[in-house]
């Protein structure tokens, strides 16, 4: 088969700023918006125009470039003091994805060491973060696909492809690589409540002419019972030091169902998603979004007695994960000791 390719790029740097693909409008409209300030980048992340842990980190890095450009023009002698507020605003945009804080820390180190006009040095670092993410994704695609020999069916959750990264994808990158090595049946959950699977994953696969079948989230266990899938492959927003993994809400339920049906479970994420300072999943902050994202308009009226609980992530214990794939290597049966070996 032909070499696996991907045609979608959600983030594009230009002279006028950062072009961001508004993923809320997919699949009906392909609209790029131009962010010209750190404030606009933070809002793009907060509003989920940009989503996916690696893409959030990359966008934040470019946001630092914009902040430094503005602050240096405003006050060349004290711009570093002023830019701290911009970095905090970017850090506050989403709390769960550790890639955001990892990227900001890399940019902060450049800020500390630069003298004179900082834009060139910071742009070089942001570009390096972007490009290294794509390279890491391709490497993870190779490592993860090696586990899929003989698998006929694969189920994935949320969107972990080019739209969620710098390009190529994490879990979807593994699926992309595996499919181009040998055709497989690919299933994608619709991923409520934002429908990232229904709106984004199948749209992205369709762009690259990779056949896939969309299912309702609630159909996943029946699909497993029917023997149609041998692997569940997902991404991650944060991986604790013991292998516990935070990912899109519904991942935990898939892992429980997969274990019950004897189906293997793979997490694919770059090393920037591994958080050494978080010892277990119990320590991961779970973002809860506005209940209005779930409720029909009728239940938003003042006389309604209905509310909604809207966590957007959950934590899958390491004990339910068979394999964690990173660009630096693979951890089988993850736990504190095996994660330490990876990190060393």
N, C-alpha and C positions, 0 to 999 in steps of 0.2 A: 504494500500500500504506500501511498505518498507520505512524505514527511508531515508530521503534525504541524499545523500553522494556526495562528490566531490573528484575527484582523481588527479586534476592538482595542482601543486605547482610551481609558476614561479621563486621563490627565495629560495635558499637553502644555509645555512651557513655551511662551512666546515673549516678544519684546514688550507687549502690553500687559503681561501678567500670566496667570495660570488659567488655562481653559479647562473647565470642569464639565464633564458630561452629566447633565441632570438626570440621574437614574430614576427619579420619581416619575418621569414622563415616559419612560420605556414601558412597553414596546411600541406604543402608538406614535411617539414623536422622538426624533433624535435631535436633541437641543444641547448645544454647548453654551455655557455662560462664562464670561471673563471675570475672574477675581483679580482685583488690582490692589488689595490690601489684606493684611493679616486678619482684620475683622471680617472681611468677606469670605476668606477661606474658612475661618472658624464657624461662620454661619452655614457654609456649604456642608461642613462636617456635621454640625448640630442638626441640621434639617434633613440629613440623609441624602442630599444630592450626591455626596461622596459617602460610600459605605464599603465595609470590608476592612479588616484590621490593617493589612499591608498598605492599601490605598490611602487610608486615613493617615498613616505615618508619613507617606510620601507627600501627600497634600500639605501636611503640617510643616514639613521641611521647606517646601516652596513658600509657605506662608511666612516663615522666618525670613526668607530672602526679601519678600515684599516689605516686611516690617523694618528690616535693616535699611532697605533703600529709602523708605520714608523717613525714618528717624535720623539717618545720617544727613539727609538733605535738610532736615529741620534743625539739627543741632550737631554739627560735626565733632565737637569736642566732648559731648556727653551723651551720645546716642546710645551707648551701651546701657546706661541707667534707664533710659526711656523704653528700650526694647524689652525689658523684663516684663512689663505689663502685657505686651503683645504675646510673649511666650506663655504667660499664665492664662490668657484668654484662649489660646489654642489648646492648652492642656485641659482646660475645663470643658471643652466642646463635647467629649465623650469619655466616660470614666472607665470602661471595661477593657477596651483594646490597648494592650500594653505597648504595641508597636508605636502608638502615638508618643508615648513618653520616651521610648527608646530613640526615636528620630529626633525629638526635641533635645535630648541630652547630647546627641552627636552634633547638632547645630550649635548648642550652647558652648561646647568645647572649641569650636571654630571661632565663635564670637570672642571668647576669652583670649585667644591667641592672635587675633588679627589686629593690624594697625592700619590707619588710613581708610580708604573706601572699602567697606566690607563685602560689597555685592558680589564681586568676582569670586572670592573665596567661598562664600556661602552658597552661591549658585553651583559651583563645582561640587560641593559636598551634597547638595540636594540632588543633583544629577547623578552622582555616584550611588546614592541611596536608591534612586529610581532604577538605574541600570542593573545594579547588583540584585535587586529584587527579581527582575525578569530572569537573570541568569540562575538565581537560586531556584526559581520555580521550574525552570527546565531541568535542573539537576534533580529536584524532587520528583518530577514527572518520571524520570528514568528509574530512580530508586523505588518508587512506589509501584510502578508498572511491573517490576520484576516479581512482585508478589501475586500478580493476577493471572499468571499462566493457568489455563484450564477453567478460569471463571467465565461463565457465560453471561451473568447478569450483575449489574452494579447499581446500587441505589445511592443517591447523594441528596443532601439537604442544604437549603439556602443557596446562595450564589458564592462560589469560590473561584471564579474564573478570572479572565482579564478585567472584568468590571470591578472586581474586589481587590485587585493587586496592581502592580505596575504593568503587568501583561502576562499572558499564558495561564496563570492561575496556580493555586495550590492543590486542593483536592480535585478540582476540575482539570488541572494540568496533568495529574496522574491519569485521570480518565481519558483525557485527550491523547496522551501518549499511548496508553494501553489500547485504545480503540484503533489507532493507526498502525499498531503492531498486529492486531487481530480483531476483527469486528466483534463487538459485544452488545448486549442489550443494555441500554442506559435508561434508568428511571430517575426522575427528579420529583421531589415533593413540591407542592405549591408554596409551602413555607409561610403560613399565616403568622402574624396578621398583615405583614407588608408584602406578602406574595413575591418574595425575591426569586423563588424557584419558577413560579408561573410567569412572572414578568421578565426576569433577567436571565436565569440559567438557560431556559429553553430558547429564548431569543438569541442568546450568545451562541449556543450550539447550532441554531438554525443559520446564523451568519456564516459559520464555518462548515455547513452542510454535514453535521454529525447528527444522525438520527437519534431521537430520544422520545421517551414516553412520560408524560406528566401524570402524576397521581395526586389525589387529595392526601393531606397529611394522615388522615385517619385510615387510609387504605394500606399503609405501609406494613402493618403486621400481617394482614391477609396476603399481601404480595410475598412476604417471607414464608408464610405457611405453605403457599403454593409452590415453593421451591424455585422461584424465578430469579432470585438474587443469591449470590454467594458472598458478596462483600457490601458493607456500607462504608462509604468514604466521605469524610467531612473535613472542614477546615477548623480553625481555632482563632479565638480572639485573645486568649491568654492560656498558657500552660504553666501550671504550678510546678515547683521543684520536685514534687512527688509524682508528676504525670497527670494529676487531675486536670481536666480541660474545660474551660468555659467556651461555649459556642452558642450559636443561635438557638433560641428557645425551641424545644422539641427534639434537640439532639440527644438529651438524656433518655427520653422515652424510646427513641430509636435504638439506643445502645442496650436498653433493658430488653426490648423485643428481639433484637439480634441475638443476644446471649441465650434467650429462651429457645430460639429456633436453630441454634448452632451455626449462626452466620457470623463471619469475622468482621471486625470493626477497625477501621483505619482512620487516624487523624493525620492531616498533612498541614504543616505550618513551618515557616522559616524560623531560624534560631532567635530572631528578634521578638518572637511571640513567647519564648520561654522566659519566665520571670523567676529568677533565682531568689528574689526577695519575698516571694509569696510561697510559703511552705506547702500549703494544701489548698484545695478548692474552697474550703471553708473561709479562707481569707480573701477571696475574690469579691470585689464589689460588683453587684449585679445591677445594671441600669434598669430603671423602671421608667417608662415613657407615659405620656399623657393618656388618660383613660379615653379621651375623645377619639383616639386612633382606633379604638375597638367599637365604641358605641354608635348605634344608629342615631340619626339626628333627633328622632322622636324622644330618645332617652336623655337628651341633653337639656331638655326643658326644665325650668325651675321646679315643677311639680313632680318630676320623676323621682322614684325611690331606688332606681337601678344605678349601680356604679360598675366599674370594671377594674380588674387587676391586670397590668400590662408589663410584666417583665420581658425583656427582649433577649435575655441570655439565660442559660442554665449551665450547671456544672456536671460533667460526666466523670464519675470516679475512674481512676486509672485501672482499677480491677476489671472494668468493663471494656477496656481498650486492648486490642491485640497488638497493634503496631502504631508507633508514632514515627512519621517520616519528616526529617528535616534535610536541609541541603548539606549538613555536615555528617549525616549518618542516620541510621534507623535504630529505634529502640523497640525491641520485642518485649511483650509482657511488661509494660512500663511500671516503675516503682521508684522509690528514692535511690536505690543503689544503681539501677540501670540508667536513670537520668543523670546521675553523677558521672558515670562512665562516658556518656555522650558529651557532657559539658567539659570533661577533662581532655 
